[in-house]
Structure formats: structure tokens, C-alpha cells
């Protein structure tokens, strides 16, 4: 899978991987359809950062969730 290519499928994959890694309780609230292609690069950057780490503090998890919220379509 080439995540550098902007596609709905790639966005969905990255979002699912982020939710799995963070074990998000309200994961159903975040869907790929909520994101614009304009935010794809930012989403990819967030995905890359999350996948590099094994553990997150509660404040880091909150910051990542907030960033996902900021990337959502308005």
C-alpha cells in the first residue's frame, strides 16, 4: 500500500491504524469521510508519528485526538 497517494482508501486505513494504536474509546466518531483531501498530508504526518511510537501518555493521546479533530472537515 502506497500511503503517499491521496485516496479515500488510504485515509481510511491510516485513521483505522491510528485508532487501533491509541485504543480510542470513541473510535466510531472518527471516519475517513470526515476528512478532506486537502488535509491528507497532515493526516499522513500524524499517522507516521503515531506508528513510530509504542506508548503514549494520556496527555499525548488527548493531543493526538484533538489534532484528528482539527483535521476534520468543518
N, C-alpha and C positions, 0 to 999 in steps of 0.2 A: 504494500500500500504506500503510495507516494503522497504524504500529507502536505507537501508543498503545493499541490494542485488544489485550487479552490473548488470545493464541491460540497453539496449538502451531505453526502455520504461521509466525507472526511470530517466535516464539522460534527456530525452525529457521533462518529467514532471517538473523536477527541473528547467530546463532552461526556460520553459514557465512561471513558477511561479515567477522566478527572473525577467523576462522581464515584467510581469504584475505588480509586486510590484514596480519596478523602472519606469514604464510607459516609456519604452525606445522608442525613436523615430525611430531608425534604427533597430528595433527588427527583421526584416526579415533577417538581415545579420548574425544572430546567430542561428545555428541549432544544434541539437543533433549529427548529423552526423559529425560535425566538431571536436568532442571530442573523444580522445582515452580512452579506459577503464583504462589505467594507471593513468589518471587524475580524475578518478571517486571520489576518496576520497577527493581531493581538491575541486571538484565541490560540493560535498555533504557538506563540511565545509562552503563554500561560501553560499550555499542555506540556511543552518541553521542560519548563521549570518544575512542574508537578511530577513528571515522570522521572526526573533525575533524583528526587528525594524519596527516602523510605518512610520517614516520620515527620509529622508536623505538630507543632504546638497548637493549643486551642486558638490562640490569637492569630497564628498563621493560617489556620483553616478558615477562620472568620474573614480574614483579609482576602483570601482566595475566593471565597463565596461572594464577598462584596464586589470583587473585580469581575466575576462572572455576571453579577447583576448589572454592573456598569456597562458591560459589553452587549447586554440585551438590547434588542430593538425597542426604541421608545414609542 
